[in-house]
Amino acid sequence: MAREAGVGIATVLRRFRAKEELAAAVFADRMDVCAYAIAVAVEDSTPGTVSSAESRPPA
């Protein structure tokens, strides 16, 4: 996970003291992405079309 984020393992361990904290942060991020995707889909809900919006919320 650290490698994917482009940081060292020590950086991850300083930020997240327990694996439960890391898991909660990852889960919260994924839920934000899902909520954004749903909001975009509802907003652009023309029947028979697929939204071309990004599935990731703006930073």
C-alpha positions as CSV (number, residue, x, y, z in Angstrom):
1,M,0.0,0.0,0.0
2,A,2.8,2.4,0.8
3,R,4.5,1.7,-2.5
4,E,1.3,2.4,-4.4
5,A,0.9,5.7,-2.5
6,G,4.5,6.6,-3.3
7,V,5.6,6.8,0.4
8,G,7.7,4.7,2.7
9,I,6.3,2.2,5.2
10,A,7.4,4.4,8.1
11,T,5.2,7.2,6.7
12,V,2.2,5.0,6.7
13,L,3.0,3.7,10.2
14,R,3.3,7.3,11.6
15,R,0.0,8.3,10.1
16,F,-1.9,5.2,11.1
17,R,-1.0,3.8,14.5
18,A,-3.1,0.6,14.0
19,K,-4.3,-1.4,11.0
20,E,-7.9,-0.6,12.1
21,E,-7.2,3.1,11.5
22,L,-5.8,2.4,8.1
23,A,-8.7,0.1,7.2
24,A,-11.2,2.8,8.4
25,A,-9.5,5.5,6.2
26,V,-9.5,3.3,3.1
27,F,-13.2,2.3,3.7
28,A,-14.2,6.0,4.1
29,D,-12.3,6.9,0.9
30,R,-14.1,4.2,-1.0
31,M,-17.5,5.3,0.3
32,D,-16.7,8.8,-0.8
33,V,-16.0,7.6,-4.3
34,C,-19.2,5.5,-4.3
35,A,-21.3,8.4,-3.0
36,Y,-19.8,10.7,-5.7
37,A,-20.5,8.1,-8.5
38,I,-24.1,7.7,-7.3
39,A,-24.6,11.5,-7.2
40,V,-23.3,11.8,-10.7
41,A,-25.4,9.0,-12.0
42,V,-28.6,10.4,-10.4
43,E,-27.8,13.9,-11.8
44,D,-27.2,12.5,-15.3
45,S,-30.0,9.9,-15.3
46,T,-31.1,10.1,-18.9
47,P,-32.8,6.7,-19.6
48,G,-30.7,4.5,-21.8
49,T,-27.5,6.4,-21.5
50,V,-24.3,5.8,-19.6
51,S,-22.7,8.7,-17.8
52,S,-19.2,9.5,-18.9
53,A,-18.3,11.2,-15.6
54,E,-15.3,10.2,-13.7
55,S,-16.0,7.8,-10.8
56,R,-13.6,9.7,-8.5
57,P,-14.7,12.9,-6.7
58,P,-12.6,16.0,-7.4
59,A,-9.8,16.4,-4.8
